[in-house]
Amino acid sequence: MTRQPDAPRHVVASPGDADTVLRRLIRDGWVARDGFALPDPAWDVTGNRLVLHGRITDAETLQLAVLAAARGAGVVAICDAESMLGRALVDDLSRLGPVRQGAAAEPNDGGKAVADLVPEQRALLDRLAAGDTIAAAAAAEFLSLRTANRRIAEARALFGVRTTREAVLAYLRQRGPN
């Protein structure tokens, strides 16, 4: 069986986080389907670029999600990762490959997205996180508003998000406490 190493495996806490992850995956060419039962009788569904999503409420649903991931489907599971069911899910999915927790673009990548930011982008995101507007952040960093908007747009693309707010949140999650 050949499975792409990039089959997404996400465990998120809320439906909102699941929507964020699913939007990003759909933009990347994945086909989202509600529930964890696979419609395809073939064992290996890797080539279908199918990502299944839903809430994990019991052991049976957990088993379906893990089986789908083992067969090559992507999984976006809504479950409290700290609960007994959530820990079991993360442990089982981790045996198949990396599991991302939360809605950040790549929370378990060692901060790769943050490391790829240029100093101007970091400074702008820090100021936005502190409550400044883009115009105020641009002025404080001696940048034109147009340049600041371009730097923020590049940061959004790097984090794989649509809004500046999501970019700031992803930046703060990956940057960690400073």
Number of C-alpha atoms within 10 A of each C-alpha: 9 10 16 11 11 11 22 23 25 25 27 24 19 15 15 12 19 22 15 18 22 23 16 18 20 14 10 11 10 20 16 18 16 11 18 26 14 19 8 9 7 8 12 17 22 21 11 13 20 23 27 25 24 18 22 23 13 9 12 9 18 23 15 16 30 23 17 22 27 22 18 27 28 29 27 31 29 22 24 19 18 11 10 9 17 21 14 15 24 23 12 19 23 14 11 16 15 17 23 21 22 22 25 23 23 18 19 14 12 11 15 15 19 20 12 13 18 12 10 17 20 20 16 27 26 16 19 20 16 11 11 15 13 19 17 16 22 22 13 13 14 11 16 13 15 12 12 21 18 13 19 22 18 16 26 20 13 16 24 23 22 14 12 17 14 18 26 24 16 24 25 17 17 21 17 8 6 4
